[in-house]
Amino acid sequence: MKVSDILRVKGHVLFTVPPEASLLQAVQTMAQHDIGSLVVMAHGKLVGLLTFSEVMAAVAEGEGVLGDHIVAERMDTHYEVCGPETTLDTLRRTMLEAGVRYIPVMQDDALLGVISFHDVAQAVVREQDFENQMLKAYIRDWPEDEGQPETAGAPVPTSTPARN
């Protein structure tokens, strides 16, 4: 399975925010759409990623108040990216090794979407369910005589009394 397969199932809805937006506006967008990240775009280009981790750090530093912070002050500018041809296995390893929950999907300079760790987990479950169904169908349709030892022409063992 590839990232393009995950995006096809997930869809291409993408929520963005400009770097000059207030952090409060970003939080409201995240809450309204029940999402954990926003792509930060400037002049049509990806310039950062704002996730709930950065928001929570700002809330903690402000002792519960977001204040007048803007997205540019809190966004992550050092993020991993992947392409549509990236395999699910490579994506999982990248996310685990980098300790990230969200990865933008880029093709050349175009942003295609964002994959979350939740999306990856759903894809793994779907893939395993499909494999499980295929294996069960294979076993169910197994021919009766296949896998049995050939007995045609083989001597039939007989029981003879033992001589002392």
Rosetta silent file (secondary structure, phi, psi, omega in degrees, C-alpha in Angstrom):
SEQUENCE: MKVSDILRVKGHVLFTVPPEASLLQAVQTMAQHDIGSLVVMAHGKLVGLLTFSEVMAAVAEGEGVLGDHIVAERMDTHYEVCGPETTLDTLRRTMLEAGVRYIPVMQDDALLGVISFHDVAQAVVREQDFENQMLKAYIRDWPEDEGQPETAGAPVPTSTPARN
SCORE:     score description
SCORE:     0.000 S_00000001
   1 L     0.000  143.618 -178.309    0.000    0.000    0.000 S_00000001
   2 E  -118.880  166.015  178.583    1.197    3.498   -0.833 S_00000001
   3 H   -57.357  -37.863  179.320    0.483    6.996    0.460 S_00000001
   4 H   -60.341  -33.665  177.523   -1.569    7.688   -2.682 S_00000001
   5 H   -67.503  -40.557  179.017   -3.895    4.824   -1.667 S_00000001
   6 H   -64.719  -44.335  179.402   -4.388    6.341    1.789 S_00000001
   7 H   -63.757  -36.112 -179.979   -5.132    9.764    0.288 S_00000001
   8 H   -62.804  -41.080  179.284   -7.629    8.225   -2.137 S_00000001
   9 H   -73.876  -42.840 -176.573   -9.579    6.705    0.778 S_00000001
  10 H   -70.502  -36.259 -174.299   -9.142    9.719    3.057 S_00000001
  11 L    98.480  172.990 -174.425   -9.962   12.309    0.435 S_00000001
  12 L  -113.076   25.681  176.078   -8.172   15.515   -0.406 S_00000001
  13 L   -71.813  129.271 -175.752   -9.791   17.966    2.021 S_00000001
  14 L  -134.625  128.592  179.079   -7.014   20.100    3.398 S_00000001
  15 L  -102.947  126.591 -177.471   -7.252   22.783    6.062 S_00000001
  16 E  -123.608  164.964  178.242   -4.727   25.578    5.822 S_00000001
  17 E  -147.718  143.839  175.502   -3.883   28.733    7.713 S_00000001
  18 L   -79.785  153.945 -177.912   -1.637   31.696    6.819 S_00000001
  19 L   -62.355  -25.055 -178.372    1.395   32.313    9.054 S_00000001
  20 L   -86.131   -1.673  177.948    0.033   35.726   10.112 S_00000001
  21 L   -66.987  151.553  177.660   -3.235   34.246   11.467 S_00000001
  22 E   -71.979  151.793  178.155   -3.722   34.390   15.202 S_00000001
  23 H   -62.510  -34.284  177.519   -3.114   31.228   17.144 S_00000001
  24 H   -62.085  -43.453  177.125   -6.673   31.543   18.462 S_00000001
  25 H   -59.912  -41.783  179.696   -8.052   31.475   14.894 S_00000001
  26 H   -63.572  -43.832  179.154   -6.001   28.359   14.186 S_00000001
  27 H   -63.228  -41.021  178.941   -7.267   26.640   17.349 S_00000001
  28 H   -63.300  -40.500  177.313  -10.850   27.517   16.444 S_00000001
  29 H   -64.208  -43.970  179.373  -10.400   26.007   12.966 S_00000001
  30 H   -62.371  -42.265  179.715   -8.873   22.856   14.445 S_00000001
  31 H   -68.119  -42.526 -178.208  -11.726   22.529   16.952 S_00000001
  32 H   -61.437  -37.818 -175.938  -14.434   23.244   14.373 S_00000001
  33 H  -103.111    4.330  178.920  -13.184   20.534   12.024 S_00000001
  34 L    52.295   54.566  179.789  -11.946   18.103   14.729 S_00000001
  35 L  -124.581  156.923 -176.988   -8.434   17.983   13.298 S_00000001
  36 L  -104.090   -0.893  179.565   -5.035   17.842   14.943 S_00000001
  37 E  -151.732  155.777  173.288   -3.007   19.816   12.437 S_00000001
  38 E  -129.977  140.584  175.286   -3.126   22.715   10.030 S_00000001
  39 E   -86.395  129.951  179.929   -0.912   23.273    7.038 S_00000001
  40 E   -96.204  119.357 -175.946    0.635   26.736    7.100 S_00000001
  41 E  -119.965  138.595  173.913    0.689   28.230    3.589 S_00000001
  42 E  -136.064  124.675  179.205    2.181   31.489    2.325 S_00000001
  43 L    55.353   39.068  177.404    1.938   32.549   -1.320 S_00000001
  44 L    77.649    7.501 -178.538    0.736   29.069   -2.295 S_00000001
  45 E  -118.350  145.395  174.361    3.709   27.315   -0.675 S_00000001
  46 E   -71.031  122.379  179.782    3.950   25.084    2.390 S_00000001
  47 E  -120.594   -9.513 -179.948    5.923   26.995    5.023 S_00000001
  48 E  -178.393  174.912  179.323    5.047   25.140    8.198 S_00000001
  49 E  -134.311  130.099  176.954    2.864   22.764   10.114 S_00000001
  50 E  -114.321  119.203  179.268    0.860   23.640   13.209 S_00000001
  51 E  -117.643  171.050 -179.819   -0.223   20.702   15.336 S_00000001
  52 H   -61.683  -23.520  178.302   -1.946   20.415   18.668 S_00000001
  53 H   -63.660  -45.246  178.409    1.497   19.838   20.231 S_00000001
  54 H   -66.832  -37.181  178.856    2.636   23.356   19.329 S_00000001
  55 H   -65.505  -44.612 -179.566   -0.704   24.769   20.477 S_00000001
  56 H   -65.153  -35.929  176.125   -0.511   22.967   23.820 S_00000001
  57 H   -62.668  -40.812  178.633    3.042   24.233   24.360 S_00000001
  58 H   -65.730  -40.434  178.416    1.784   27.803   23.777 S_00000001
  59 H   -63.904  -42.895  179.915   -1.109   27.265   26.197 S_00000001
  60 H   -64.736  -44.595  179.515    1.262   25.899   28.842 S_00000001
  61 H   -65.448  -34.487  179.475    3.717   28.775   28.423 S_00000001
  62 L   -86.713    9.367 -179.419    0.881   31.312   28.580 S_00000001
  63 L    52.390   46.049  176.102   -0.495   29.621   31.704 S_00000001
  64 L    95.900   -2.295 -178.194   -3.746   28.831   29.932 S_00000001
  65 L  -119.376  131.705  178.280   -3.897   31.928   27.765 S_00000001
  66 L   -76.686  -28.414  179.613   -2.991   32.027   24.065 S_00000001
  67 L    67.392 -149.594 -176.298   -2.481   35.758   24.100 S_00000001
  68 L   -99.713   22.316 -178.506   -1.689   37.590   20.873 S_00000001
  69 L   -63.875  148.078  174.014    0.540   34.910   19.384 S_00000001
  70 E  -110.364  162.254 -176.351    0.418   34.304   15.661 S_00000001
  71 H   -55.921  -41.626 -177.530    0.808   30.978   13.874 S_00000001
  72 H   -57.578  -28.455 -179.647    4.276   31.888   12.527 S_00000001
  73 H   -75.124  -22.065 -173.526    5.614   32.076   16.089 S_00000001
  74 H  -116.643  -16.947 -174.832    4.527   28.530   16.912 S_00000001
  75 L   -64.954  153.468  176.810    4.477   26.547   13.669 S_00000001
  76 E   -88.843  122.576  179.290    6.958   23.773   13.065 S_00000001
  77 L  -103.527   -1.882  178.116    9.222   24.613   10.144 S_00000001
  78 L  -115.911   85.767 -174.085   11.285   21.415   10.393 S_00000001
  79 L  -122.958  154.677  174.734    8.862   18.715    9.308 S_00000001
  80 L   -79.827  151.455  171.895    9.124   15.423    7.486 S_00000001
  81 L  -132.201  159.077  174.813    7.495   15.071    4.068 S_00000001
  82 E  -137.593  170.788  178.570    6.631   12.081    1.923 S_00000001
  83 L  -112.249  170.779 -178.572    5.497   11.526   -1.635 S_00000001
  84 L   -65.439  -22.868 -179.710    2.480    9.729   -3.079 S_00000001
  85 L   -90.489   -1.766  177.467    4.643    6.709   -3.990 S_00000001
  86 L   -62.071  134.268  179.930    5.985    6.289   -0.435 S_00000001
  87 E   -77.863  157.548  178.884    5.073    2.851    0.885 S_00000001
  88 H   -59.736  -40.933 -179.499    3.040    2.396    4.039 S_00000001
  89 H   -63.157  -44.495  178.437    5.944    0.586    5.705 S_00000001
  90 H   -64.014  -42.077  179.463    8.374    3.433    4.943 S_00000001
  91 H   -61.088  -46.000  179.003    5.841    6.000    6.147 S_00000001
  92 H   -59.069  -46.820 -179.687    5.313    4.162    9.447 S_00000001
  93 H   -62.679  -42.602  179.176    9.037    3.927   10.070 S_00000001
  94 H   -60.607  -46.060 -178.453    9.563    7.603    9.225 S_00000001
  95 H   -63.853  -42.424  179.822    6.792    8.684   11.577 S_00000001
  96 H   -67.852  -46.070 -177.981    8.075    6.508   14.410 S_00000001
  97 H   -67.064  -37.681 -179.468   11.728    7.443   13.986 S_00000001
  98 H   -84.401  -13.436 -179.449   10.992   11.173   13.662 S_00000001
  99 L    67.424   38.239 -178.732    8.386   11.076   16.445 S_00000001
 100 L  -115.200  152.261  178.887    5.775   12.871   14.336 S_00000001
 101 L  -104.236  -13.774 -176.444    2.024   12.380   14.054 S_00000001
 102 E  -136.968  136.109  177.912    1.487   14.304   10.810 S_00000001
 103 E  -135.140  122.400  174.590    3.377   14.285    7.512 S_00000001
 104 E   -67.083  144.647  177.285    2.615   16.487    4.514 S_00000001
 105 E  -105.017  118.227 -176.695    2.436   14.654    1.177 S_00000001
 106 E  -118.942  144.352  169.795    4.274   16.549   -1.544 S_00000001
 107 E  -131.564  112.068 -170.090    4.718   15.944   -5.251 S_00000001
 108 L    59.306 -121.817  178.886    7.266   18.340   -6.674 S_00000001
 109 L  -101.160    4.977 -175.852    6.149   21.653   -5.117 S_00000001
 110 E   -93.902  131.746  175.338    2.476   20.697   -4.851 S_00000001
 111 E   -84.895  120.237 -178.259    0.922   19.791   -1.521 S_00000001
 112 E   -95.136  -24.162 -177.844   -1.360   16.779   -2.010 S_00000001
 113 E   164.223 -174.092  176.415   -2.507   16.298    1.570 S_00000001
 114 E  -130.430  132.265  177.323   -1.460   15.452    5.102 S_00000001
 115 E  -104.338  129.300  177.299   -1.252   11.929    6.491 S_00000001
 116 E  -100.885  164.082  177.100   -1.793   11.443   10.210 S_00000001
 117 H   -61.776  -32.707  176.514   -0.681    8.529   12.340 S_00000001
 118 H   -62.644  -42.588  176.948   -4.393    7.738   12.692 S_00000001
 119 H   -59.865  -41.364  179.353   -4.676    7.484    8.896 S_00000001
 120 H   -64.295  -45.111  179.714   -1.734    5.080    8.885 S_00000001
 121 H   -61.102  -42.477  177.823   -3.297    2.946   11.636 S_00000001
 122 H   -62.060  -41.694 -179.894   -6.588    2.769    9.704 S_00000001
 123 H   -63.883  -41.019  178.838   -4.749    1.744    6.534 S_00000001
 124 H   -63.041  -44.993  179.581   -2.878   -1.009    8.374 S_00000001
 125 H   -62.558  -44.866  177.989   -6.122   -2.370    9.845 S_00000001
 126 H   -60.310  -43.739 -179.364   -7.844   -2.296    6.430 S_00000001
 127 H   -63.804  -43.308  179.313   -4.877   -4.042    4.823 S_00000001
 128 H   -67.356  -39.456  177.101   -4.783   -6.729    7.535 S_00000001
 129 H   -61.188  -42.844  179.418   -8.555   -7.257    7.332 S_00000001
 130 H   -63.347  -46.462  179.485   -8.291   -7.752    3.560 S_00000001
 131 H   -61.753  -40.586  179.033   -5.407  -10.232    3.921 S_00000001
 132 H   -61.384  -45.655  178.559   -7.331  -12.068    6.638 S_00000001
 133 H   -62.157  -41.956 -179.651  -10.411  -12.371    4.397 S_00000001
 134 H   -64.747  -41.981  179.005   -8.302  -13.606    1.488 S_00000001
 135 H   -65.072  -41.387  178.469   -6.591  -16.243    3.638 S_00000001
 136 H   -64.334  -40.104  177.963   -9.913  -17.449    5.040 S_00000001
 137 H   -65.507  -39.674  179.159  -11.360  -17.693    1.520 S_00000001
 138 H   -63.225  -45.066 -179.952   -8.276  -19.599    0.366 S_00000001
 139 H   -67.235  -42.973 -179.415   -8.551  -22.062    3.234 S_00000001
 140 H   -61.500  -35.780 -177.250  -12.313  -22.438    2.805 S_00000001
 141 L   -93.138   10.695 -179.086  -11.884  -23.211   -0.904 S_00000001
 142 L   -63.031  127.823  179.020   -8.998  -25.649   -0.382 S_00000001
 143 L   -62.312  144.249 -176.438   -9.604  -28.808   -2.462 S_00000001
 144 L   -58.398  -44.304 -173.697  -10.381  -31.897   -0.380 S_00000001
 145 L   -89.316   -8.375 -179.536   -7.670  -34.090   -1.863 S_00000001
 146 L   -73.715  135.994  178.808   -4.958  -31.440   -2.163 S_00000001
 147 L    89.583   -5.338  178.628   -2.243  -31.752    0.386 S_00000001
 148 L   -88.938  145.999  177.872   -3.045  -35.397    1.156 S_00000001
 149 L   -66.217  144.585  178.727   -0.299  -38.004    0.628 S_00000001
 150 L   -71.382  129.162 -179.066   -0.670  -40.065   -2.521 S_00000001
 151 L  -115.013   -9.975 -178.913   -1.911  -43.574   -1.686 S_00000001
 152 L   -65.396  125.548  177.539   -2.532  -44.985   -5.156 S_00000001
 153 L    82.641   -4.246  179.688   -0.178  -47.882   -5.748 S_00000001
 154 L   -84.228  142.857  179.028    1.290  -47.733   -2.276 S_00000001
 155 L   -62.764  141.986  179.192    1.364  -50.964   -0.299 S_00000001
 156 L   -91.098  124.230 -179.551   -1.368  -51.237    2.287 S_00000001
 157 L   -67.805  139.193  177.196    0.027  -52.073    5.714 S_00000001
 158 L  -121.364  155.864 -179.022   -1.400  -55.265    7.208 S_00000001
 159 L   -98.900  123.758  175.995   -1.334  -56.488   10.698 S_00000001
 160 L  -120.915  143.627  179.773    0.357  -59.835   11.235 S_00000001
 161 L   -65.174  142.230  179.323    0.725  -61.539   14.541 S_00000001
 162 L   -73.978  140.572  177.186    4.165  -61.316   16.028 S_00000001
 163 L   -98.693  140.200  177.213    6.157  -64.562   16.273 S_00000001
 164 L  -104.693    0.000    0.000    8.051  -65.434   19.327 S_00000001
